[in-house]
């Protein structure tokens, strides 16, 4: 087995790769003969970000986008949880729903965009619907998987203790599946951002995606760079928070389950 | 064995065929067994002889193709709290502490305080009183099985079914666990059906050792283990012990396994 780097060394190397990319970007943008509307310099991107932060546009757009993501994501999770758990626990439900959901999951989410506009107009509901289409089906399959993986011997313990089906579900299946369910939520939350930006690019009056579509018309490339990076940072931050919370909540699942 | 003891567990012509009703694999063929109250019976045999199938049927986790299981003269058809089971694999709930794992068997039976008292009592019984707050992942395999035994005893089943509970442990730990189990059995008087592929384990623990042959699972030889009790590890080297072991071994060899 390869030896792991020390924590310090690992952090230094990781940070260095960011610095190298930014330096190359800065050199190419400053000394290359590329027009700024194609490749703005890092300095221009930072100042565009600061400008938007100061005039408040960055925060109002972020808030609009984040609340759409949150609502769409929560609707998806709330609908996928019961179905995914049911499919994981009941072979009959699995046989009925798995092929259908598995099939829908392979349809490109972006192809549903015209339909979401026809069905839900251009207001908030359309954003939620696209996020729902983009995450519900995968969430259901991932939840099902987490539930299905409960070891049969643990279920047998419940049976020999005379537990009812409901009690086995509540006392054994759900606690066992929770870390997997949490992980699925963490992964699909990141996806929700992609679907939201797509929806906002097409139709919105606010939000980070909408702002980019306006900036594109005026060739404000530095502002677009700024928004893309900012969305990445929001995603990274929420992912890290979910990871941290997951480790706290399900510390028993660290490093293998049994 | 005490002839005055009532019969606790009866298997009457229990047959189990997997798959097709006529051509499927015959795992158990008209298997008869009766176990007296407070006696310790070991079912020994090679893997695939149907001994675990027999235990699963008694536990109610598998259905017999035909035949009857009776506990205290009453037929049982599904799993129930009159039969406690200790499995070979580790079956503690990893998100619960050691004490909570024992209390797990008592949920909805007693209030929280009473559950804790019973759990601690049984943890002390298996020598884990100081580990109540630990999580299963912090325990060795032998300790996990001790918690599983405590859990199975905590709700006072009439019969304790043990499916190779020490099979995954190293030899030294296995010896310790066998002594511990005998001590608990001596103190508490339990009816035990113990499955093992280890002849020495069967001789050390049981009042009766029943040797099974494979496909179909039938009783090949049954011997009374008339070693004195209480038994400690030193008995393993006695001539009497070795003679009983040889008797079972030669029957295994005669079976051609």
Boltz contact constraints between the chains, C-beta under 6 A:
constraints:
  - contact:
      token1: [A, 153]
      token2: [B, 87]
      max_distance: 6.0
  - contact:
      token1: [A, 153]
      token2: [B, 89]
      max_distance: 6.0
  - contact:
      token1: [A, 153]
      token2: [B, 91]
      max_distance: 6.0
  - contact:
      token1: [A, 154]
      token2: [B, 91]
      max_distance: 6.0
  - contact:
      token1: [A, 156]
      token2: [B, 61]
      max_distance: 6.0
  - contact:
      token1: [A, 157]
      token2: [B, 91]
      max_distance: 6.0
  - contact:
      token1: [A, 159]
      token2: [B, 79]
      max_distance: 6.0
  - contact:
      token1: [A, 160]
      token2: [B, 59]
      max_distance: 6.0
  - contact:
      token1: [A, 160]
      token2: [B, 79]
      max_distance: 6.0
  - contact:
      token1: [A, 160]
      token2: [B, 85]
      max_distance: 6.0
  - contact:
      token1: [A, 161]
      token2: [B, 105]
      max_distance: 6.0
  - contact:
      token1: [A, 162]
      token2: [B, 80]
      max_distance: 6.0
  - contact:
      token1: [A, 162]
      token2: [B, 81]
      max_distance: 6.0
  - contact:
      token1: [A, 175]
      token2: [B, 95]
      max_distance: 6.0
  - contact:
      token1: [A, 252]
      token2: [B, 94]
      max_distance: 6.0
  - contact:
      token1: [A, 252]
      token2: [B, 95]
      max_distance: 6.0
  - contact:
      token1: [A, 252]
      token2: [B, 135]
      max_distance: 6.0
  - contact:
      token1: [A, 257]
      token2: [B, 94]
      max_distance: 6.0
  - contact:
      token1: [A, 258]
      token2: [B, 90]
      max_distance: 6.0
